[in-house]
Amino acid sequence: MSRVTGEVHILPYSRVVGQDELKLALELNHVVPHIGGVLVAGPRGTAKSTLVRAFALMAHDELPVTLPINATDDRVLGGWELDALLRGEPRPQPGLLEDADEKGLLYIDEVNLLDDHLVNVILDVVSTGVLSVQREGLATARHLSFGLVGTMNPEEGGLRPQLLDRFGLMVTAGQLDVEARRRVIRTVLDFEEELAGEKSGWLAAAAREDGETRTRLEAARERVPRVHVPDEVVGLCAEAAERVDAVGQRGEIVATLAARALAALEGADQVERVHLRRVLPMALRHRRPETAHGGTFDWGPDEQARIKDLFEPL
């Protein structure tokens, strides 16, 4: 069965080539929404939007609620229905954040170009789970829960350090090697051909794989509260954050939550060193001083060298 929403055809999540770190970040944030969202940095044409939309369809059976760059406070937070107001019938109109609560995921493309005030409000709602609106005679408070994904092209400008820090995980959508590029071309060609047919074994197999991934994610969500986090792992996380000069304490808290989510995904009873090591780049790369002052988001040999001995066999 083809994944079709209206007239929009979306490549199945299981058929998106590459970007494994981004896939993992999306899955961890789904298992533990309190992680606080995923920020994706990368040049245009690296399948950032394709992957986010495919993930939303796989996990929620819905496309994500997409926030336009020119969105107003009323559109995001909610306000009054204009037509009803003109008739003298004040009627609240839900905003995009309430739509995201229903559909499961809010997607902000080019988040670095959105008004800082709105980004901050959205991140507050994701962090607290509460949308409180007190403006223009409207006073409401609602509990909301949804995943958040923001994408940005660093060539078009950055985010203020305070906003960078509010995103739980950050990944970079990198360029693919020649073999992966070949697989992308073949996958796109196959997808277009399969859509043209009446019945497609290729699409049916992809739908089954997506269903299996969704089942695995939901099982991990139920399992994660029972996953033990040893004091040793907590100590390692704090030491790693100090060694890479992570600013503030949010990074090590998020890293611990992400490691716990990864352990739940893998069916483990407790978080191990390997879980923590795998998620550290996603939790700490955007909280280093050099990143906050316009440096790159790369996590390379220098960062690995600083923490290497923490994860060597005892």
C-alpha positions, 0 to 999 in steps of 0.5 A: 500500500502506498503512503499517500496523504491527499495527493502527496506521496511520501517515501516510506521511512524504512526506505530512506537511505542513510542519515542513521544518526538522524533516524536514531535521534527521532526514535529516541525523542519518540520513546522519551518525549521529555528529551525535548526535541531534535534539531537537524542541521545540514545543507539543502538536499540532504533528505531532512524534510523527507525523513521527518515526514516519513517518520511522522507517517510511520509513527503517527499515521499523520504528516507532521504539523508544519510551522510556516516561517511567517506564522503569527502568535495567533496561528501558533498559540491560538486566538479568536475565530475572526468570522465569529468575532465579527458576528459578536460571537467570541469563539476560541480558535486552536493554534498549531501547537494544539494541532500538534498535540492531536497529530503527534509531531510539530515540524519547523523547517528553517527554524533558524529563520523563525522569530526567536520569541516563537521558537522560545515559546514552542520550546517552553511548551515542549519542556513543560507540557503546558500551553498557557495563553493570556492575551487579548481577553483570552486566558487558557491553560492546556496540557500538550504533548508532542514531538518537536523537530526543527531543521536548519541550513547553517549557511542561512544563519544560526540560532542564538545559543540560548535556543540551541541549548533548549533543543534536546538532541542535535544531529547533522545531516551529512553528505552521502558517499558514492554507494549511498548516493547510488542507493538513493537514486535506485530507491527513488526510481523504484518508488516512482515506478511502484506508485504507478502500479495497481499493486506493489509488493515493494510498498507492501513490504515497506509498510510491514517494516514501518509497522514493525518499527512502530511496534518496537518504538511503542514497546520501548516507550512502555519499557523505558520507566523500568530501565535502570540507570546505574550511578556509574553511568550517571558519573560517566555522563557528568565527566564526559560533559565536563571534558568537552566543556558543555555549557550548563547541565541540560546536556548531561541530563538529556544524554542520560534520558537518551541513553535510557531510551536507547537501552529500552529500544534494544530491550536492555534492563539497564543503561550500559556504557555503550548506550551512553557513548552512542548518544553523547554527540547528539546531546552535547555537540550544540552545547560546546562553547565553540558551537555557541559562538558560531563554530561548526556542529561537527563531533570529530576526533578531538571530542572523541579523544577527550572522552575515549578513556572513560569508555575503555574496558575496565 
